[in-house]
Every structure is written in C-alpha cells, then in structure tokens.
Amino acid sequence: MDDPYSIRPNHGSGTPEPHSMADTRPGGDPPDRATGALWVALAVFVGLNAVSSIARPDNVLFSLVFGIPAVLCLAALVARYLKRRRP
C-alpha cells in the first residue's frame, strides 16, 4: 500500500524521488514549472478582466487589455497539452 504522507529518503542526488504516480506526468517527467506559471497567469488575467468589467462595464478596450492575454495563456496551455499528448 502506498502512503502519500510518508517521509521518503533523499539518496544524495539532490532531487527527491517521486513518491507516487501523482508526482509525475504520464511520460515520467516531473511537473513543468512553465505550465504552472501559465495557469497562475491565466487566473490573474481572468480575475483582472472580471474586475475591469465590473469597474468599467462600458469600456470594452479596457477589458480587452486583460482579456487578450488570458486567451493567449489559455491557447498556450492547450498547445502544451496537445504537444505532451503526442508521442
């Protein structure tokens, strides 16, 4: 039985070994920091877009300032996902 909360030893390699399959991607690679940064950027841009839409509902250009980068982050995430899926 795999205990996700157990302490795992570091054998001097400098990087901890993956504890379970949840710590790795399907290809066996560790999680990607760029993907995490894109998710954070997407959340920030969507939140700022919502705030700008509430603050100035009549100004579409002001809302596009945050909406376009949010769409670009989403497109980059989809492209990275599709690239990772293909062998």
DRENTI-883382 format. One record per residue (C-alpha): residue number from 1; residue in one letter; z, y negated, x. Coordinates in nm, 4 decimals. Example, Ala and Ser with C-alpha at 12.3 -4.5 7.8 and 13.67 -1.06 7.14 Angstrom:
residues 2
nr 1&rest A&Z 0.7800&Y 0.4500&X 1.2300
nr 2&rest S&Z 0.7140&Y 0.1060&X 1.3670
//
This chain:
residues 87
nr 1&rest M&Z 0.0000&Y 0.0000&X 0.0000
nr 2&rest D&Z -0.0959&Y -0.3402&X 0.1355
nr 3&rest D&Z 0.1820&Y -0.6015&X 0.1257
nr 4&rest P&Z 0.0257&Y -0.9513&X 0.1291
nr 5&rest Y&Z 0.3584&Y -1.1156&X 0.2241
nr 6&rest S&Z 0.4433&Y -0.9050&X 0.5292
nr 7&rest I&Z 0.4551&Y -1.0540&X 0.8780
nr 8&rest R&Z 0.1635&Y -0.9458&X 1.0893
nr 9&rest P&Z 0.1809&Y -0.9482&X 1.4692
nr 10&rest N&Z -0.0419&Y -1.1575&X 1.6875
nr 11&rest H&Z -0.1619&Y -0.9433&X 1.9759
nr 12&rest G&Z -0.2203&Y -1.2353&X 2.2131
nr 13&rest S&Z -0.5782&Y -1.3027&X 2.1096
nr 14&rest G&Z -0.4963&Y -1.6487&X 1.9801
nr 15&rest T&Z -0.6298&Y -1.5721&X 1.6333
nr 16&rest P&Z -0.4308&Y -1.3754&X 1.3781
nr 17&rest E&Z -0.5880&Y -1.0615&X 1.2425
nr 18&rest P&Z -0.6956&Y -1.0678&X 0.8765
nr 19&rest H&Z -0.4209&Y -0.9179&X 0.6679
nr 20&rest S&Z -0.6263&Y -0.8139&X 0.3695
nr 21&rest M&Z -0.9800&Y -0.8367&X 0.2402
nr 22&rest A&Z -0.8861&Y -1.1625&X 0.0654
nr 23&rest D&Z -0.8614&Y -1.3308&X 0.4089
nr 24&rest T&Z -1.2257&Y -1.2606&X 0.4940
nr 25&rest R&Z -1.5616&Y -1.3227&X 0.3356
nr 26&rest P&Z -1.7859&Y -1.0325&X 0.2303
nr 27&rest G&Z -1.9683&Y -1.0415&X 0.5634
nr 28&rest G&Z -1.6387&Y -1.0018&X 0.7507
nr 29&rest D&Z -1.6412&Y -1.3620&X 0.8736
nr 30&rest P&Z -1.3330&Y -1.5830&X 0.8434
nr 31&rest P&Z -1.3354&Y -1.8572&X 0.5778
nr 32&rest D&Z -1.5574&Y -2.1546&X 0.6639
nr 33&rest R&Z -1.3952&Y -2.4974&X 0.7093
nr 34&rest A&Z -1.7122&Y -2.6857&X 0.6178
nr 35&rest T&Z -1.7180&Y -2.5168&X 0.2772
nr 36&rest G&Z -1.3566&Y -2.6151&X 0.2199
nr 37&rest A&Z -1.4338&Y -2.9733&X 0.3195
nr 38&rest L&Z -1.7271&Y -2.9789&X 0.0775
nr 39&rest W&Z -1.5008&Y -2.8581&X -0.2050
nr 40&rest V&Z -1.2481&Y -3.1320&X -0.1255
nr 41&rest A&Z -1.5224&Y -3.3970&X -0.1084
nr 42&rest L&Z -1.6637&Y -3.2754&X -0.4394
nr 43&rest A&Z -1.3233&Y -3.3025&X -0.6071
nr 44&rest V&Z -1.2670&Y -3.6527&X -0.4659
nr 45&rest F&Z -1.6105&Y -3.7800&X -0.5716
nr 46&rest V&Z -1.5792&Y -3.6320&X -0.9210
nr 47&rest G&Z -1.2360&Y -3.7895&X -0.9599
nr 48&rest L&Z -1.3575&Y -4.1285&X -0.8364
nr 49&rest N&Z -1.6582&Y -4.1037&X -1.0669
nr 50&rest A&Z -1.4287&Y -4.0389&X -1.3629
nr 51&rest V&Z -1.2053&Y -4.3334&X -1.2715
nr 52&rest S&Z -1.5036&Y -4.5638&X -1.2251
nr 53&rest S&Z -1.6478&Y -4.4540&X -1.5595
nr 54&rest I&Z -1.3191&Y -4.5357&X -1.7312
nr 55&rest A&Z -1.2668&Y -4.8659&X -1.5462
nr 56&rest R&Z -1.6221&Y -4.9975&X -1.5919
nr 57&rest P&Z -1.7964&Y -4.7942&X -1.8647
nr 58&rest D&Z -2.0892&Y -5.0371&X -1.8934
nr 59&rest N&Z -2.1779&Y -5.0429&X -1.5222
nr 60&rest V&Z -2.3963&Y -4.7387&X -1.4553
nr 61&rest L&Z -2.4786&Y -4.8362&X -1.0958
nr 62&rest F&Z -2.1081&Y -4.8431&X -1.0048
nr 63&rest S&Z -2.0689&Y -4.4936&X -1.1460
nr 64&rest L&Z -2.3744&Y -4.3688&X -0.9532
nr 65&rest V&Z -2.2065&Y -4.4687&X -0.6262
nr 66&rest F&Z -1.9694&Y -4.1733&X -0.6706
nr 67&rest G&Z -2.1910&Y -3.9529&X -0.8874
nr 68&rest I&Z -2.4759&Y -3.9072&X -0.6411
nr 69&rest P&Z -2.2529&Y -3.7886&X -0.3518
nr 70&rest A&Z -2.0813&Y -3.5480&X -0.5937
nr 71&rest V&Z -2.4173&Y -3.3968&X -0.6890
nr 72&rest L&Z -2.5139&Y -3.3726&X -0.3200
nr 73&rest C&Z -2.1874&Y -3.1914&X -0.2379
nr 74&rest L&Z -2.2489&Y -2.9511&X -0.5245
nr 75&rest A&Z -2.6058&Y -2.8869&X -0.4063
nr 76&rest A&Z -2.4814&Y -2.8213&X -0.0514
nr 77&rest L&Z -2.2205&Y -2.5754&X -0.1814
nr 78&rest V&Z -2.4814&Y -2.3867&X -0.3838
nr 79&rest A&Z -2.7194&Y -2.3791&X -0.0859
nr 80&rest R&Z -2.4453&Y -2.2456&X 0.1433
nr 81&rest Y&Z -2.3526&Y -1.9808&X -0.1132
nr 82&rest L&Z -2.7102&Y -1.8626&X -0.1545
nr 83&rest K&Z -2.7640&Y -1.8593&X 0.2232
nr 84&rest R&Z -2.4496&Y -1.6489&X 0.2715
nr 85&rest R&Z -2.5520&Y -1.4005&X -0.0007
nr 86&rest R&Z -2.8849&Y -1.3145&X 0.1570
nr 87&rest P&Z -2.8768&Y -1.0595&X 0.4417
//
